[in-house]
Amino acid sequence: MTDPIPGRDAAEPPSRPLRLLLLSPPAEMPGGVAEYVGMILHRLSPAVAGERFAIGRRAGEGRHSAWRMLCDYFRFVVRLLGRSRPDVLHVNPTLDGYALPRDALFLTLARLRRPRVVVVTFHGWRQGTERRLLAKGVTGAVLRAGLKFALRGATRVLVLAEPYRQTLLRIGLEPERVETGSTMFDGRLFEDSPPAGSAAGDGSRRRILFLSRFVAGKGGAELIQAFGGLHDAFPDLRLTMAGDGPLALAWRELAAASPAAAAIDFPGYVSGTAKARLLQEALLFVLPSATEGMPVSLLEAMAAGAVPLVTPVGGIPLVVQPGDSGAFLASADPA
């Protein structure tokens, strides 16, 4: 009988499940990657034993710390060298100056006891990091060499937009190893939430929804400014800025000074039924980001019937067709 799990130790029982280890932020941390990994784990067949290996900042901790990173690396090595080493390793980085070097070291450490299959899925893609990666000179050459070395053991590298795939090909990755795909959203989100009872086009929805991290490059400040200029013409509209992050205080202060201050609310980080309700009440989902991969919140909003008004960056043009399923912003400029 042929062993269904290639590369497995001969002494191991042939009937054991395939072991899948997914590197991810902790399940309790907000963000698309943690939710994405949770959805994968929920959908695995009984033939696959999936496990989330939590890395990075934990709930209640402050800034990222070197001590936390060292602990994560030590735990990872112990996990690899244990008796139940994974058959498949799935790493979920972002192309930025923090997550990429961190996860590159995990990929390097994986060679101590190489899993049969290594999958790398890039969820975020910072344009500034890409520019440094492709720059001429010593710095660019060193960054390209480092990334190629880190990805050398990857069986497949997945990105969320074709331009990102072309970047990886430019730095020398083999075309057969790099694929373009999408992320997904959890349809269970709307199971426990009663239907909103209205469609985006029937005139009953009055909410403009921003649902993302409060960080630079998301266009939150520009959206607040633009809404202030529209409020006199559309006094029935409300703007909901849902999420949290380092710019939360600055954006709240900007909203408080807006002529439309009374029509702007900040519910904070939302999940479950509260999140589903906001999505179902939204007329427009607005995300004027400078850079994106494939925002989970965009897929959720479209599933709830909100019309997306977004910038055509990253993988967004793969799911939003102007004039059909949404509209594109030329830029995040409030004007």
N, C-alpha and C positions, 0 to 999 in steps of 0.2 A: 504493500500500500504506500502511495506517495505521501510524504509529509506535507500537509497543507500550509505550513509556515516555513518558507525557505529561510535558510541561515540559522535555524534554531539548533541549539545544542542537541546532539544525538541522544543524550541521556534523559532529556525532558520528555514527558508524556506527549504523544502525538495529538491527543484530543484537547489539550489546554487552549484557552482563548488566545487570540492575538493580543499582545500587550501594546497599548498605545499610551504614550506619555506626552501630554500637551503642556508646554510652558505658557504661562498666562499670569496676568495680575490676579490677586485673590478674588474669589467669587463675589465677595461683599463690596469690592471697590467699583465705583461707577465707571462706565466706559464701554465702548463697543467691543474691544478685544475680550474682556471678561465675559460679556454676554454671548459673543460668538462661540467661545469655547464651551460655555454652558449649553448652548444649543447643540453643538456636536456631541457632547456627552449624553444629552437627552435622547439623541436619535441613533445611537450606536446599536448594532445588532447584538444578540447574545454571544455571537462568536468573537466579539471584540471586548476586551477589558480595558476601558479607558480610565485615565487618571489625570486630574489637573495637578500640575506641579507649580505651586504659587511662587512667583518671584516679584521683587520690587516692593514698594511701600505698602504697608498694611494699614487697615482702617485704624484711625486714631493716631497714627504716626505723623510727624511733621515732614520735613524735606527728606529727599532721598539721602541715605547715608552710606558711607563706605563700609561700615560694620554690617549693615543689612545685606549689602552685595556680597561681602565675604562669606556670610552665613549661607546665603543662597547657593553660592558656588560650592561650598563644602557639602551641603546637603545633596546637591546635584551629583557630585562625584561619588558620594556614598550610595546614592540611588543607582547609578550606573554600574557600580562594582558589586552590587548585591546580587543575590541569587535570582531575583525576578527582574532582570534587566529588560528594558523595553525592546520590542521588535521594531516599533515605529516611533520616531521622535518628531513632534510637530512644534516648531518654533515660530513665534508671532511677533516680529519686530516692526519698528517704524524706522524709516530712513531719516533719522535726525542725529544730532550730536550726542545724545545721551543713550537712547535705547539701542542704537545700532552697535556701538562698541560693547555695551553690556551683553547683548545677545550674541555678538560675534564670539565672545569668550565662551559662552555656553556651547556654541557650535564647535569650537576648538576643543573644549574639554570632552565633548562627545566622542572624540576619536580615541579616547582611552579604552573604550569598549564599544566600538561603532555599532549602532543599531542597523538593522538590515535596510531600513528606509528612513530617510531624513527629509521632511517637508518643511520649507520655509515660506510663510505667507506674510508679505508686507502689507500692513493695514494702513499705515500713514506714510506720507511722502512729502518731506519738506523741500520746497524749491531751493531754499538757500543751501541746504546740504547737497542737493543735486548739483548746483552750480559749482560748489567747492570740489565735488567729486570729479567733475568734467573739466575743471580748470587746467590750464597749461602750467607747466612748472613743476617744481619738486613736490609741493604740497598735494596737488592733484594726483600726481603719480603715486605718491605714498598711500593716499586714500584709496585709489583704485586697486592697488596691489593688496592692501589690507582686506578690502571687501571681497576680492576674488579668492583670497586665501580662506576667509571665513566661510564662503559659500562653496568651497571646493568639494566638501563631502556631502552637499545637498543633492538628493535624488531629483527633487523638483523644487523650483522657486516660483511662487505664485505672486502676481501683482494685480492691481485692481484697474489698470488702464493700459492701453497699448503703448502710449508714450513712455511709461515707466519700463515696460518690457524692452523698448528700443534703447533706453539708457543702459540697461544691464547688458544688452548685446554689444553696445559700443565699448563697454569696458572689458569685453572679452568672454562673457559667459556663452556657453554653447546654446544655440537656439532650441534644441530638443529638450533642454532642461528648464526653460523659462516659459511659463504659460500665463495668459491673461484670464482672469475669472472675476467673480463677484463675491460679495459677502451675502448675508441673509438676515432676516429678522424673525423673531419668534412669534408665530401666529397665535400662540396661546395668550398673547398680550390682551387680545380682545374677547377672549372666551368668558371672562368673569365681569365684563363691562357691558351693561345694556346698550343696544344700538342707540346712537345719538338721535336717530329719528329725522335726520335731515341730510341732504346732499349739499356739497359745496356750492352748487349753482342755483339752489332754490330760494336764496335770499334770506334764509334764517340764520346763517352763520355770520358772526361778526368779529371773529378773533383772528388776528395775525399771530402766528406762533414761531418763535425762535427756540430751538431745542438743541443745545450743544454745550460744550465746555466753554467757560468764560475765559478765553485765552486770546492772545494776540493772533491776528490773522483770520479770525472767525467773522469779523465784520459786525460785531454786536454794537459797538459805539456808533458806527455809521447808520445802522438800522434805527437806533433810538433817535438820532438826529433827523433822519429822513421822516420818521413817523411824526415828529413834532411839526414838520412842515406840512403834513397831509391832514392833520387833525381838524382844522377849520373846515376843510372841504368834505371830510368824512367823519363827522362827530360821533357816529354810532360805532365806529371801529375801536377795538381794544388791541393792545399789544401785550403779549405774554412772553416774557424772557425767562424760559425754564432752563435750569442748569446751575452749575456752580463752578468756581475756579478762582484763580488769583486776581482776576479783574472784576470780581463781583462788586466790591465796594465802589470802585471807580464808575462802573456802569450804573449802579444805583444812584450815585450822586449826579451823574449826567441826566438820568431820567427825572430826578427830583427837580432839576432846573429847567426841564423841558416845558413848553407851553401845553403839552399834552400829558403832564405828569399824572393827572387823575385817571388817565386811561391806560397807564402802563403798570403792570404788576409783575412781581418776581416771586414765583412759588418755590424757588430753590430747586434742588435735585428731585426729580419725580420718577416714580416707577410704578409698576402694577396698574391698578385700577385708576389711580390719579393721572398717570401718564396717558392711558388709553382715552380717558375722558377729554383731556386737553387736545389730543390728536383728533378726536371725533368732532370736537366743537370748532376746529380751525377752518377758516375759509382759505387762508393762505399759509403755507409753510415757507418761511424765508430763511435762507442760509447764504449770506453773501461772503463766503469764504474766499481767501486768497489761494488756498490749496486744500485738497481733500483726497482721500482714497475713494471709498464708496460709503458715504455716511449711512449708518443703520437708521438713524432718525429720519432720513429722507425716504427710505423704503417703508418705514412705519407710517409716515404721514401720507404717502400715496395709497397705502392699503386702507387708510382710514377715510380716504376721499378728499383730502386737502389738496389744493393746487400748489405745486412747488414753484417758487420763484427763487432761482438759485444761479450761482455763477457756473459757467461751463468748464469746470476744472476737474482733474483726475478722472475717475470713472463715471462721473455724473452724466455726461452725454450718452452713456450706454443705456440709461433708463429713462431719461427725460427727453422727450421730443418736442421742441418748441411748436406751439400752435396745436398740439395734439394732447400731450400729457403734462404740459407745464410751460414755463417761459424762462428765458435766460436773462440775467442781469449783465449788462456790459461791463460793469465794475461795481465795487462796493461804495463808490462815491455817493454821498447823500444827495448831491445835486442831480 
